[in-house]
Amino acid sequence: MVEKLILASPRGFCAGVVRAVDIVELAVEKWGSPIYVRGEIVHNPHVVKSLQDKGVLFVKDLDEVPEGSRVIFSAHGVSPAVRQEAERRNLKVIDATCPLVTKVHREAKKYAGKDYSVFLIGHRGHEEVVGTMGEAPDSIQLVNSPEDIVKLEADDPGKVAYLTQTTLSVSDTREMIDALKERFPSLEGPTTEDICYATQNRQEAVRAMAGQVELVLVVGAENSSNSQRLVEEARKHGVPAWLIGDVHSIREEWLEGVSSVGLTSGASAPERLVDQVVEWFSGRGASVEELVTCEEKTRFSMPPEVR
């Protein structure tokens, strides 16, 4: 029987997600439906469904958006080709790209402009990676795993740089960066790590919690990279961990013989989903306490269109 539930803090929405969701909601308030969003605004089906209920239309490609309509780019960012297509079709664009992702885009353009070979550490096919690589497709090579490093090529080994997907784990990127530096001693990188503050904070909270519980549950979507990394982080520290979409995903067999459970959520998971899990455990007699590892005060300004 689970006697204690420990809540990790910080958890849940990061500043980039808050900004992106607010942009969509403000756009609907200001202009009404239809408002189009290219891709999922953030990686969580509950967030997407709540916005659909308000009249937001999610599309995979811009050719699904009527010419001259208003469209929002998701928090993951888009490539210059997508921006050019939007301009060609006279779409009214509101950019909800996370400012930390925009920073990586700027660095990609900076290095490519200096004729550097750029190695992007990230997951193949992830929207953020696709958008970043689109900034300089002839200069950027993807590093999806340590095995990819031996295949990398550089026109000038003295002019090489790395960038990282913002939602990867610190340990994963450190391993890759060390391997890249071993192969390319002249490797340059950004002045500060591109992994976002929220990714690091949530992983540190999981590490702190792992020593106090017998099981970790992470609320988040299957396609949420940062949520998947939280599961991996708990398992690396010897604690069984599972990703759950919501309270209905919890399996009784996970709880057999377990007296203490840790709970956290990915950066795109709404707090109401966490609240439902807390209520579920409380209703079964578990006490609830919060483990606070840091306080987040980061806020991002809104684009001028919706201020």
C-alpha positions, 0 to 999 in steps of 0.5 A, a space after each residue: 500500500 502506498 503510504 506517501 506521495 512526494 511531489 517534485 518541485 519544480 515540475 510541469 509548465 515551463 515559461 516557454 510553454 506558458 507563453 505559447 499556450 497564452 499566445 493561442 488563448 489570447 489570439 482566440 480572445 482577440 480574433 475569434 475562431 478560426 485560429 490555426 496552429 501549425 503542429 501541436 502548440 506543445 507536446 500534450 494531447 490534453 493541452 491540444 484538446 482544450 484549445 480545440 474546444 475553444 475553436 483552435 484548428 491544428 494543422 500539420 502543414 501550411 497548405 491546410 491553412 486558407 490563404 490570408 488566415 492567421 496562423 501560430 507557429 508552435 513552441 518548437 520553432 520552424 525552419 526558414 522555409 516554413 516562414 517563407 511559405 507563410 509569407 508567400 501565402 500571405 498568412 498572418 503569423 504569430 510566432 510562439 517559438 520558445 525564446 530558448 529555441 530561437 537562441 539555438 537558431 541564431 547560433 546555427 546561423 552565426 556558425 554557418 555564416 562563418 563557414 563552420 561545420 555544425 553538429 546538432 545533438 538531438 533526436 531525429 525527426 523532433 520538430 525542434 531539430 527539424 526547425 534548427 537544421 532548416 536554418 543551415 541545412 548544408 552546414 548542420 549534421 545531426 548527432 542522434 547517438 554516439 555512434 553518429 560521431 565517427 561518421 561526421 565530416 568537416 571541411 575544416 576540422 579547425 572550424 567546427 561547433 556543436 549545438 544541442 536540442 534544448 530538451 535533452 538530458 544534461 548527462 546525455 549531451 555531456 557524453 556526446 560533447 566530450 566525444 565530439 571534443 575528442 574527435 575535433 579538439 578545436 570544437 566550439 560551442 555556445 557560451 551557455 549550454 542550450 539545454 533549457 533551465 526548466 529541463 535541468 531543474 526538473 531533472 535535478 528535482 527527480 534526482 533529489 526525489 529518487 533517493 526517497 521513493 520506491 517508484 517515480 511517475 512522470 505525467 507527460 505525453 509519449 512524444 514529449 522529449 523532456 518527459 521521457 528524459 525524466 523517466 530515464 533520469 529516475 531509472 538511471 538512479 535505480 528507481 523504477 519509473 513510468 510515463 503516464 498520460 494521466 491518472 487513468 494510465 496508472 497500473 496497479 501492478 506498479 504499486 505492489 509492495 511500494 510504500 512511497 511514490 514520487 510524482 513529477 510532470 514534464 514541461 508541457 503537462 498541465 498541473 490539473 493532471 498532476 492534481 488528479 493523480 494526487 487526489 487518486 493517491 490521497 483517496 487511497 490513504 497516502 500522505 502528500 508532501 512536496 520536495 522543493 529543489 529550486 524556485 523558478 522565476 523565468 518569464 518570457 515577454 509576449 509577441 506584439 500581436 497579442 500584447 
